[in-house]
Amino acid sequence: MLVLSAVTFLSILLHVGIGWEATVLAGVVGGVWSHNRWFVGSVGVALRWRLLMMYTPFVAPAAFGVPLDTLSALARNIPGEAVVGATVFLGGVLGGLGTAIGRLLRVLVAETGNTA
């Protein structure tokens, strides 16, 4: 639970500070830090995308419909809510990719340390 919370918080910091592309790094940290929890990066990053999507209507409720309409227009009449759900899903995929990279880095460092 601590690792999941840390990955979610780190993902928020990276997204706000650098950009959405940096959220993979939060998954990498989750992969290095957790031992057998392959889902930590996926769930942590997807949770962060979900939290920010819930935060937006509270900050600017009137303007929240504009991105939904724009996304639905870009996706050719798919409801904006479905596009937002797909965005959260893709955030989870990015987090999962970061977790896989982090776990491989952890194994690589462990193997390198054993041979030296």
CNS distance restraints for C-alpha pairs under 8 A (distance, minus, plus):
assign (resid   1 and name CA) (resid   5 and name CA) 6.19 0.50 0.50
assign (resid   2 and name CA) (resid   6 and name CA) 6.08 0.50 0.50
assign (resid   3 and name CA) (resid   7 and name CA) 6.07 0.50 0.50
assign (resid   3 and name CA) (resid  30 and name CA) 6.55 0.50 0.50
assign (resid   3 and name CA) (resid  33 and name CA) 7.23 0.50 0.50
assign (resid   3 and name CA) (resid  34 and name CA) 6.83 0.50 0.50
assign (resid   3 and name CA) (resid  40 and name CA) 7.24 0.50 0.50
assign (resid   4 and name CA) (resid   8 and name CA) 6.16 0.50 0.50
assign (resid   4 and name CA) (resid  30 and name CA) 7.48 0.50 0.50
assign (resid   4 and name CA) (resid  40 and name CA) 5.61 0.50 0.50
assign (resid   4 and name CA) (resid  41 and name CA) 7.51 0.50 0.50
assign (resid   4 and name CA) (resid  43 and name CA) 7.50 0.50 0.50
assign (resid   4 and name CA) (resid  44 and name CA) 5.47 0.50 0.50
assign (resid   5 and name CA) (resid   9 and name CA) 6.11 0.50 0.50
assign (resid   5 and name CA) (resid  44 and name CA) 7.05 0.50 0.50
assign (resid   6 and name CA) (resid  10 and name CA) 5.93 0.50 0.50
assign (resid   7 and name CA) (resid  11 and name CA) 5.88 0.50 0.50
assign (resid   7 and name CA) (resid  26 and name CA) 5.49 0.50 0.50
assign (resid   7 and name CA) (resid  27 and name CA) 6.76 0.50 0.50
assign (resid   7 and name CA) (resid  29 and name CA) 7.19 0.50 0.50
assign (resid   7 and name CA) (resid  30 and name CA) 5.92 0.50 0.50
assign (resid   7 and name CA) (resid  40 and name CA) 7.50 0.50 0.50
assign (resid   7 and name CA) (resid  41 and name CA) 6.71 0.50 0.50
assign (resid   7 and name CA) (resid  44 and name CA) 5.43 0.50 0.50
assign (resid   7 and name CA) (resid  45 and name CA) 7.03 0.50 0.50
assign (resid   8 and name CA) (resid  12 and name CA) 6.30 0.50 0.50
assign (resid   8 and name CA) (resid  26 and name CA) 7.65 0.50 0.50
assign (resid   8 and name CA) (resid  44 and name CA) 4.53 0.50 0.50
assign (resid   8 and name CA) (resid  45 and name CA) 5.77 0.50 0.50
assign (resid   8 and name CA) (resid  47 and name CA) 6.66 0.50 0.50
assign (resid   8 and name CA) (resid  48 and name CA) 5.48 0.50 0.50
assign (resid   9 and name CA) (resid  13 and name CA) 6.33 0.50 0.50
assign (resid   9 and name CA) (resid  48 and name CA) 7.60 0.50 0.50
assign (resid  10 and name CA) (resid  14 and name CA) 6.09 0.50 0.50
assign (resid  10 and name CA) (resid  26 and name CA) 5.83 0.50 0.50
assign (resid  11 and name CA) (resid  15 and name CA) 5.99 0.50 0.50
assign (resid  11 and name CA) (resid  22 and name CA) 7.91 0.50 0.50
assign (resid  11 and name CA) (resid  23 and name CA) 5.22 0.50 0.50
assign (resid  11 and name CA) (resid  25 and name CA) 7.82 0.50 0.50
assign (resid  11 and name CA) (resid  26 and name CA) 5.23 0.50 0.50
assign (resid  11 and name CA) (resid  44 and name CA) 7.62 0.50 0.50
assign (resid  11 and name CA) (resid  45 and name CA) 6.09 0.50 0.50
assign (resid  11 and name CA) (resid  48 and name CA) 6.53 0.50 0.50
assign (resid  12 and name CA) (resid  16 and name CA) 6.09 0.50 0.50
assign (resid  12 and name CA) (resid  23 and name CA) 7.93 0.50 0.50
assign (resid  12 and name CA) (resid  48 and name CA) 6.11 0.50 0.50
assign (resid  13 and name CA) (resid  17 and name CA) 5.74 0.50 0.50
assign (resid  14 and name CA) (resid  18 and name CA) 5.38 0.50 0.50
assign (resid  14 and name CA) (resid  19 and name CA) 6.39 0.50 0.50
assign (resid  14 and name CA) (resid  20 and name CA) 7.34 0.50 0.50
assign (resid  14 and name CA) (resid  22 and name CA) 5.82 0.50 0.50
assign (resid  14 and name CA) (resid  23 and name CA) 6.00 0.50 0.50
assign (resid  14 and name CA) (resid  26 and name CA) 7.68 0.50 0.50
assign (resid  15 and name CA) (resid  19 and name CA) 4.39 0.50 0.50
assign (resid  15 and name CA) (resid  20 and name CA) 4.69 0.50 0.50
assign (resid  15 and name CA) (resid  21 and name CA) 7.45 0.50 0.50
assign (resid  15 and name CA) (resid  22 and name CA) 6.41 0.50 0.50
assign (resid  15 and name CA) (resid  23 and name CA) 6.10 0.50 0.50
assign (resid  16 and name CA) (resid  20 and name CA) 7.74 0.50 0.50
assign (resid  18 and name CA) (resid  22 and name CA) 6.45 0.50 0.50
assign (resid  19 and name CA) (resid  23 and name CA) 7.61 0.50 0.50
assign (resid  22 and name CA) (resid  26 and name CA) 7.56 0.50 0.50
assign (resid  23 and name CA) (resid  27 and name CA) 6.93 0.50 0.50
assign (resid  23 and name CA) (resid  45 and name CA) 6.95 0.50 0.50
assign (resid  23 and name CA) (resid  94 and name CA) 7.38 0.50 0.50
assign (resid  23 and name CA) (resid  95 and name CA) 6.94 0.50 0.50
assign (resid  24 and name CA) (resid  28 and name CA) 6.38 0.50 0.50
assign (resid  24 and name CA) (resid  94 and name CA) 5.63 0.50 0.50
assign (resid  24 and name CA) (resid  95 and name CA) 5.41 0.50 0.50
assign (resid  24 and name CA) (resid  97 and name CA) 7.08 0.50 0.50
assign (resid  24 and name CA) (resid  98 and name CA) 4.80 0.50 0.50
assign (resid  25 and name CA) (resid  29 and name CA) 6.28 0.50 0.50
assign (resid  25 and name CA) (resid  98 and name CA) 6.16 0.50 0.50
assign (resid  26 and name CA) (resid  30 and name CA) 6.27 0.50 0.50
assign (resid  26 and name CA) (resid  41 and name CA) 6.92 0.50 0.50
assign (resid  26 and name CA) (resid  45 and name CA) 7.38 0.50 0.50
assign (resid  26 and name CA) (resid  95 and name CA) 7.09 0.50 0.50
assign (resid  26 and name CA) (resid  98 and name CA) 7.04 0.50 0.50
assign (resid  27 and name CA) (resid  31 and name CA) 6.11 0.50 0.50
assign (resid  27 and name CA) (resid  40 and name CA) 7.36 0.50 0.50
assign (resid  27 and name CA) (resid  41 and name CA) 4.10 0.50 0.50
assign (resid  27 and name CA) (resid  42 and name CA) 7.08 0.50 0.50
assign (resid  27 and name CA) (resid  44 and name CA) 7.69 0.50 0.50
assign (resid  27 and name CA) (resid  45 and name CA) 7.06 0.50 0.50
assign (resid  27 and name CA) (resid  94 and name CA) 7.61 0.50 0.50
assign (resid  27 and name CA) (resid  95 and name CA) 4.56 0.50 0.50
assign (resid  27 and name CA) (resid  96 and name CA) 6.42 0.50 0.50
assign (resid  27 and name CA) (resid  97 and name CA) 7.12 0.50 0.50
assign (resid  27 and name CA) (resid  98 and name CA) 4.09 0.50 0.50
assign (resid  27 and name CA) (resid  99 and name CA) 4.54 0.50 0.50
assign (resid  27 and name CA) (resid 102 and name CA) 7.13 0.50 0.50
assign (resid  28 and name CA) (resid  32 and name CA) 6.22 0.50 0.50
assign (resid  28 and name CA) (resid  41 and name CA) 7.31 0.50 0.50
assign (resid  28 and name CA) (resid  95 and name CA) 7.76 0.50 0.50
assign (resid  28 and name CA) (resid  97 and name CA) 7.96 0.50 0.50
assign (resid  28 and name CA) (resid  98 and name CA) 4.29 0.50 0.50
assign (resid  28 and name CA) (resid  99 and name CA) 4.80 0.50 0.50
assign (resid  28 and name CA) (resid 100 and name CA) 7.23 0.50 0.50
assign (resid  28 and name CA) (resid 101 and name CA) 5.84 0.50 0.50
assign (resid  28 and name CA) (resid 102 and name CA) 4.08 0.50 0.50
assign (resid  28 and name CA) (resid 103 and name CA) 7.51 0.50 0.50
assign (resid  29 and name CA) (resid  33 and name CA) 5.96 0.50 0.50
assign (resid  29 and name CA) (resid  98 and name CA) 7.82 0.50 0.50
assign (resid  29 and name CA) (resid  99 and name CA) 7.28 0.50 0.50
assign (resid  29 and name CA) (resid 102 and name CA) 6.18 0.50 0.50
assign (resid  30 and name CA) (resid  34 and name CA) 5.83 0.50 0.50
assign (resid  30 and name CA) (resid  40 and name CA) 6.03 0.50 0.50
assign (resid  30 and name CA) (resid  41 and name CA) 5.51 0.50 0.50
assign (resid  30 and name CA) (resid  98 and name CA) 7.91 0.50 0.50
assign (resid  30 and name CA) (resid  99 and name CA) 5.87 0.50 0.50
assign (resid  30 and name CA) (resid 102 and name CA) 6.93 0.50 0.50
assign (resid  31 and name CA) (resid  35 and name CA) 7.54 0.50 0.50
assign (resid  31 and name CA) (resid  37 and name CA) 7.83 0.50 0.50
assign (resid  31 and name CA) (resid  38 and name CA) 7.05 0.50 0.50
assign (resid  31 and name CA) (resid  40 and name CA) 7.27 0.50 0.50
assign (resid  31 and name CA) (resid  41 and name CA) 6.78 0.50 0.50
assign (resid  31 and name CA) (resid  98 and name CA) 7.02 0.50 0.50
assign (resid  31 and name CA) (resid  99 and name CA) 4.03 0.50 0.50
assign (resid  31 and name CA) (resid 100 and name CA) 6.30 0.50 0.50
assign (resid  31 and name CA) (resid 101 and name CA) 7.02 0.50 0.50
assign (resid  31 and name CA) (resid 102 and name CA) 4.13 0.50 0.50
assign (resid  31 and name CA) (resid 103 and name CA) 4.64 0.50 0.50
assign (resid  31 and name CA) (resid 106 and name CA) 7.84 0.50 0.50
assign (resid  32 and name CA) (resid  99 and name CA) 7.45 0.50 0.50
assign (resid  32 and name CA) (resid 102 and name CA) 4.60 0.50 0.50
assign (resid  32 and name CA) (resid 103 and name CA) 5.25 0.50 0.50
assign (resid  32 and name CA) (resid 105 and name CA) 6.97 0.50 0.50
assign (resid  32 and name CA) (resid 106 and name CA) 5.43 0.50 0.50
assign (resid  34 and name CA) (resid  38 and name CA) 7.91 0.50 0.50
assign (resid  34 and name CA) (resid  40 and name CA) 7.59 0.50 0.50
assign (resid  38 and name CA) (resid  96 and name CA) 7.53 0.50 0.50
assign (resid  38 and name CA) (resid  99 and name CA) 6.62 0.50 0.50
assign (resid  38 and name CA) (resid 100 and name CA) 7.42 0.50 0.50
assign (resid  39 and name CA) (resid  43 and name CA) 5.96 0.50 0.50
assign (resid  39 and name CA) (resid  96 and name CA) 6.65 0.50 0.50
assign (resid  39 and name CA) (resid  99 and name CA) 7.65 0.50 0.50
assign (resid  40 and name CA) (resid  44 and name CA) 5.76 0.50 0.50
assign (resid  40 and name CA) (resid  96 and name CA) 7.64 0.50 0.50
assign (resid  40 and name CA) (resid  99 and name CA) 7.15 0.50 0.50
assign (resid  41 and name CA) (resid  45 and name CA) 5.87 0.50 0.50
assign (resid  41 and name CA) (resid  92 and name CA) 7.34 0.50 0.50
assign (resid  41 and name CA) (resid  95 and name CA) 4.39 0.50 0.50
assign (resid  41 and name CA) (resid  96 and name CA) 5.11 0.50 0.50
assign (resid  41 and name CA) (resid  97 and name CA) 7.86 0.50 0.50
assign (resid  41 and name CA) (resid  98 and name CA) 6.58 0.50 0.50
assign (resid  41 and name CA) (resid  99 and name CA) 5.12 0.50 0.50
assign (resid  42 and name CA) (resid  46 and name CA) 5.96 0.50 0.50
assign (resid  42 and name CA) (resid  91 and name CA) 7.50 0.50 0.50
assign (resid  42 and name CA) (resid  92 and name CA) 4.20 0.50 0.50
assign (resid  42 and name CA) (resid  93 and name CA) 6.04 0.50 0.50
assign (resid  42 and name CA) (resid  94 and name CA) 7.03 0.50 0.50
assign (resid  42 and name CA) (resid  95 and name CA) 4.27 0.50 0.50
assign (resid  42 and name CA) (resid  96 and name CA) 4.28 0.50 0.50
assign (resid  42 and name CA) (resid  97 and name CA) 7.85 0.50 0.50
assign (resid  42 and name CA) (resid  99 and name CA) 7.42 0.50 0.50
assign (resid  43 and name CA) (resid  47 and name CA) 5.81 0.50 0.50
assign (resid  43 and name CA) (resid  92 and name CA) 6.12 0.50 0.50
assign (resid  43 and name CA) (resid  95 and name CA) 7.41 0.50 0.50
assign (resid  44 and name CA) (resid  48 and name CA) 6.29 0.50 0.50
assign (resid  44 and name CA) (resid  92 and name CA) 7.65 0.50 0.50
assign (resid  44 and name CA) (resid  95 and name CA) 7.21 0.50 0.50
assign (resid  45 and name CA) (resid  49 and name CA) 6.33 0.50 0.50
assign (resid  45 and name CA) (resid  91 and name CA) 6.04 0.50 0.50
assign (resid  45 and name CA) (resid  92 and name CA) 5.56 0.50 0.50
assign (resid  45 and name CA) (resid  94 and name CA) 7.63 0.50 0.50
assign (resid  45 and name CA) (resid  95 and name CA) 5.25 0.50 0.50
assign (resid  46 and name CA) (resid  50 and name CA) 6.14 0.50 0.50
assign (resid  46 and name CA) (resid  88 and name CA) 5.47 0.50 0.50
assign (resid  46 and name CA) (resid  89 and name CA) 6.57 0.50 0.50
assign (resid  46 and name CA) (resid  90 and name CA) 7.91 0.50 0.50
assign (resid  46 and name CA) (resid  91 and name CA) 5.21 0.50 0.50
assign (resid  46 and name CA) (resid  92 and name CA) 4.33 0.50 0.50
assign (resid  46 and name CA) (resid  95 and name CA) 7.28 0.50 0.50
assign (resid  47 and name CA) (resid  51 and name CA) 6.06 0.50 0.50
assign (resid  47 and name CA) (resid  88 and name CA) 7.97 0.50 0.50
assign (resid  48 and name CA) (resid  52 and name CA) 6.22 0.50 0.50
assign (resid  49 and name CA) (resid  53 and name CA) 6.18 0.50 0.50
assign (resid  49 and name CA) (resid  87 and name CA) 7.95 0.50 0.50
assign (resid  49 and name CA) (resid  88 and name CA) 5.58 0.50 0.50
assign (resid  49 and name CA) (resid  91 and name CA) 6.54 0.50 0.50
assign (resid  50 and name CA) (resid  54 and name CA) 6.20 0.50 0.50
assign (resid  50 and name CA) (resid  88 and name CA) 6.21 0.50 0.50
assign (resid  51 and name CA) (resid  55 and name CA) 6.07 0.50 0.50
assign (resid  52 and name CA) (resid  56 and name CA) 6.27 0.50 0.50
assign (resid  53 and name CA) (resid  57 and name CA) 7.56 0.50 0.50
assign (resid  54 and name CA) (resid  58 and name CA) 7.33 0.50 0.50
assign (resid  55 and name CA) (resid  59 and name CA) 6.52 0.50 0.50
assign (resid  56 and name CA) (resid  60 and name CA) 6.12 0.50 0.50
assign (resid  56 and name CA) (resid  61 and name CA) 7.28 0.50 0.50
assign (resid  56 and name CA) (resid  64 and name CA) 6.70 0.50 0.50
assign (resid  57 and name CA) (resid  61 and name CA) 4.25 0.50 0.50
assign (resid  57 and name CA) (resid  62 and name CA) 7.64 0.50 0.50
assign (resid  57 and name CA) (resid  63 and name CA) 7.72 0.50 0.50
assign (resid  57 and name CA) (resid  64 and name CA) 5.48 0.50 0.50
assign (resid  60 and name CA) (resid  64 and name CA) 6.18 0.50 0.50
assign (resid  61 and name CA) (resid  65 and name CA) 7.71 0.50 0.50
assign (resid  63 and name CA) (resid  67 and name CA) 7.61 0.50 0.50
assign (resid  64 and name CA) (resid  68 and name CA) 6.83 0.50 0.50
assign (resid  65 and name CA) (resid  69 and name CA) 6.04 0.50 0.50
assign (resid  66 and name CA) (resid  70 and name CA) 6.07 0.50 0.50
assign (resid  67 and name CA) (resid  71 and name CA) 5.94 0.50 0.50
assign (resid  68 and name CA) (resid  72 and name CA) 6.10 0.50 0.50
assign (resid  68 and name CA) (resid  79 and name CA) 7.87 0.50 0.50
assign (resid  68 and name CA) (resid  80 and name CA) 4.48 0.50 0.50
assign (resid  68 and name CA) (resid  81 and name CA) 6.84 0.50 0.50
assign (resid  68 and name CA) (resid  84 and name CA) 7.74 0.50 0.50
assign (resid  69 and name CA) (resid  73 and name CA) 6.08 0.50 0.50
assign (resid  69 and name CA) (resid  80 and name CA) 6.08 0.50 0.50
assign (resid  70 and name CA) (resid  74 and name CA) 6.14 0.50 0.50
assign (resid  70 and name CA) (resid  80 and name CA) 7.82 0.50 0.50
assign (resid  71 and name CA) (resid  75 and name CA) 6.08 0.50 0.50
assign (resid  71 and name CA) (resid  80 and name CA) 5.68 0.50 0.50
assign (resid  71 and name CA) (resid  83 and name CA) 6.61 0.50 0.50
assign (resid  72 and name CA) (resid  76 and name CA) 6.06 0.50 0.50
assign (resid  72 and name CA) (resid  77 and name CA) 5.21 0.50 0.50
assign (resid  72 and name CA) (resid  78 and name CA) 5.14 0.50 0.50
assign (resid  72 and name CA) (resid  79 and name CA) 5.38 0.50 0.50
assign (resid  72 and name CA) (resid  80 and name CA) 4.57 0.50 0.50
assign (resid  72 and name CA) (resid  83 and name CA) 6.88 0.50 0.50
assign (resid  73 and name CA) (resid  77 and name CA) 5.58 0.50 0.50
assign (resid  73 and name CA) (resid  78 and name CA) 7.53 0.50 0.50
assign (resid  75 and name CA) (resid  83 and name CA) 7.58 0.50 0.50
assign (resid  78 and name CA) (resid  82 and name CA) 6.88 0.50 0.50
assign (resid  78 and name CA) (resid  83 and name CA) 7.12 0.50 0.50
assign (resid  79 and name CA) (resid  83 and name CA) 6.68 0.50 0.50
assign (resid  80 and name CA) (resid  84 and name CA) 6.22 0.50 0.50
assign (resid  81 and name CA) (resid  85 and name CA) 6.22 0.50 0.50
assign (resid  82 and name CA) (resid  86 and name CA) 6.18 0.50 0.50
assign (resid  83 and name CA) (resid  87 and name CA) 6.15 0.50 0.50
assign (resid  84 and name CA) (resid  88 and name CA) 6.32 0.50 0.50
assign (resid  85 and name CA) (resid  89 and name CA) 6.21 0.50 0.50
assign (resid  86 and name CA) (resid  90 and name CA) 6.13 0.50 0.50
assign (resid  87 and name CA) (resid  91 and name CA) 6.18 0.50 0.50
assign (resid  88 and name CA) (resid  92 and name CA) 6.35 0.50 0.50
assign (resid  89 and name CA) (resid  93 and name CA) 6.37 0.50 0.50
assign (resid  90 and name CA) (resid  94 and name CA) 6.23 0.50 0.50
assign (resid  91 and name CA) (resid  95 and name CA) 6.25 0.50 0.50
assign (resid  92 and name CA) (resid  96 and name CA) 6.08 0.50 0.50
assign (resid  93 and name CA) (resid  97 and name CA) 6.14 0.50 0.50
assign (resid  94 and name CA) (resid  98 and name CA) 6.24 0.50 0.50
assign (resid  95 and name CA) (resid  99 and name CA) 6.17 0.50 0.50
assign (resid  96 and name CA) (resid 100 and name CA) 6.24 0.50 0.50
assign (resid  97 and name CA) (resid 101 and name CA) 6.30 0.50 0.50
assign (resid  98 and name CA) (resid 102 and name CA) 6.08 0.50 0.50
assign (resid  99 and name CA) (resid 103 and name CA) 6.10 0.50 0.50
assign (resid 100 and name CA) (resid 104 and name CA) 6.20 0.50 0.50
assign (resid 101 and name CA) (resid 105 and name CA) 6.13 0.50 0.50
assign (resid 102 and name CA) (resid 106 and name CA) 6.17 0.50 0.50
assign (resid 103 and name CA) (resid 107 and name CA) 6.29 0.50 0.50
assign (resid 104 and name CA) (resid 108 and name CA) 6.02 0.50 0.50
assign (resid 105 and name CA) (resid 109 and name CA) 6.06 0.50 0.50
assign (resid 106 and name CA) (resid 110 and name CA) 6.13 0.50 0.50
assign (resid 107 and name CA) (resid 111 and name CA) 6.07 0.50 0.50
assign (resid 108 and name CA) (resid 112 and name CA) 6.04 0.50 0.50
assign (resid 109 and name CA) (resid 113 and name CA) 6.01 0.50 0.50
assign (resid 110 and name CA) (resid 114 and name CA) 6.31 0.50 0.50
assign (resid 111 and name CA) (resid 115 and name CA) 6.50 0.50 0.50
assign (resid 112 and name CA) (resid 116 and name CA) 6.51 0.50 0.50
